[in-house]
Amino acid sequence: MQRIRLRYTKRGRLRFTSHRDFQRAFERALRRAEVPMAYSAGFTPHPKVSYANAAPTGTGSEAEYLEIALTEARDPETLRVLLDESLPAGLDITDAVEARTSGLADRLTASVWELRLEGVAVEDVEKAVEAFLAAETVEVQRKTKNGVRTFDARSAVTELTAARHQGDPQGDRPLDSACAILRLVVRHVTPAVRPDDVLSGLRAVADLAPPVPAAVTRLAQGLFDEESGTVTDPLAPDREAVTAASPTAAATAPATAPGAGTA
């Protein structure tokens, strides 16, 4: 059995696709691309697909990850192209690598988020960011199925910066007023601290309240590097393992005479 790890996106209006909707679309893409999927046992077999830390509905993402199990070996890049062509634009498969290591989910320990705050001056956001970072704790509340939960949104945030919007005004939400960009790096902790929790924290410490909902996009997720403070590529260990194994495989492969075929 071969395992392939894929990175995919949720862009534009497809940011409002739920995780269940994506699962259905992806399984249809597997069938269209005639991928030799491995299936679970039991009365209702289903394709062996493992999803890791999917972004909430309504948020865009450039860094979602999943793993599939195949019954026959396939070239990861060829498979990526076939699946990408079988999915709607906005749900794009951007990377594929053969899984040569364990624990993909364990390497997703932090995310980099970008929040577009329309109708908010960058100077106001900078003041709110300064107050948030200066606080030891910032308690926020979130409704859950078990009631309202109170937790600290400050400790999970390792980086929080504000900047003036410099993007293309012809995007999915054109600009006609002030707009600030909030960039944050958040550790994956329990309970999870989401971008909207950080916005609630900014409102609590500095009364920052955007007039319209923020456009939220995950730019990256992976292992948090304590020394550099960056989020690293979770597929890098698999690429390194494939590269390291290639010379060994070539050196140990049996010699074949020119022109010889296989029985």
Buried (B, 14 or more C-beta within 10 A) or exposed (E): EBBBBBBBBBBEEBBEBEEEEBBEBBBEBBEEBEBEBBEEEEEEEEBBBBBBBBBBBBBBBBBBBBBBBBEEEBEBEEBBBBBBEBBEEBBBBEBBBBBBBEEBBEBBBBBBBBBBBBEBBBEBBBBBBBBBBEBEEBEBEBEEEEEEEEBBBBEBBBBBEBEEBEEEEEEEEEBEEBBBBBBBBBBBEEBBBBBBBBBBBBBBBBEBEBEEEBBBBBBBBBBBEEEEEBBBBBBBBBBEBBEEEEEEEEEEEEEEEEEEEEE
